[in-house]
Amino acid sequence: NNIHNVFNTKTGLFYEKQQLQNCFAVIKKNYQVFEHLKYHSGFEWDSVNEVPKASPDAWQKYISMFPRAREYQHKPIPFREELEFIFSGHDPKGKFTISTGENSVTSSSCITLDSIIETITESKKRKFL
């Protein structure tokens, strides 16, 4: 309930708790679709552009099975590193920590409620949800 109140206060939006949970679920599903692409046979990871690469035929076959993947054919998923850390706990560049109060670890970035709020808000603006 606290996350719900903070989100509404910080964004000026007035979502119900269930709406935020639904947004989070959609963001997670989109992240999972994107992540699956990275490791699917016939695809490789373009680390410069942060997109999965494959032949047009491989894309066509994949999209016929997973239509949601179409949007990632030419553009990266927004907030990929943040989402990777949130959903898998994997932090290959060592950029993120989770603040736990008095015993928090200092890092160049910190996954906080603010960063999750920003991810959801920006996702809505970009029609990621």
C-alpha positions, -999 to 999 in steps of 0.1 A, spaced: 0 0 0 29 23 7 43 19 -28 9 27 -42 7 59 -22 43 70 -30 38 63 -67 6 84 -69 22 112 -49 55 113 -69 38 110 -104 6 130 -98 -12 100 -113 -39 82 -93 -37 45 -100 -54 20 -79 -32 -7 -63 -45 -33 -88 -36 -10 -117 0 -8 -105 2 -45 -100 -11 -50 -136 15 -25 -150 42 -43 -132 30 -77 -145 29 -63 -181 64 -49 -177 77 -82 -164 60 -101 -193 76 -77 -219 110 -81 -203 106 -119 -204 97 -118 -241 128 -97 -248 151 -118 -227 139 -150 -244 150 -134 -277 185 -130 -265 190 -167 -261 167 -181 -287 184 -203 -314 192 -183 -345 195 -150 -326 225 -133 -313 230 -103 -290 241 -69 -305 257 -53 -274 263 -20 -292 226 -14 -300 213 -36 -272 190 -56 -295 187 -92 -305 198 -98 -341 187 -125 -365 179 -131 -402 146 -118 -415 134 -154 -418 143 -162 -382 124 -130 -371 94 -139 -391 92 -174 -376 97 -161 -341 72 -133 -344 46 -158 -357 50 -177 -325 55 -147 -302 38 -115 -317 48 -93 -288 84 -97 -299 78 -76 -330 85 -43 -313 120 -55 -303 131 -63 -339 145 -28 -343 147 -12 -309 159 -21 -274 136 -26 -245 135 5 -223 153 3 -190 168 -31 -199 196 -31 -173 172 -19 -145 146 -46 -155 173 -73 -157 183 -64 -121 147 -62 -108 136 -95 -124 167 -116 -123 189 -100 -98 217 -101 -124 239 -70 -124 268 -77 -149 282 -42 -147 279 -38 -110 258 -7 -113 230 -14 -89 224 -21 -52 193 -22 -32 192 2 -3 182 -15 29 186 15 53 214 17 77 233 -12 61 230 -1 25 258 -4 1 269 26 -19 270 23 -57 268 44 -88 231 37 -90 206 23 -66 174 4 -74 149 23 -53 112 29 -53 119 61 -73 136 41 -101 108 16 -102 83 45 -104 103 61 -132 103 28 -151 66 24 -149 59 61 -157 83 61 -187 69 28 -199 34 43 -199 46 74 -219 64 51 -244 33 28 -246 55 0 -234 26 -13 -214 
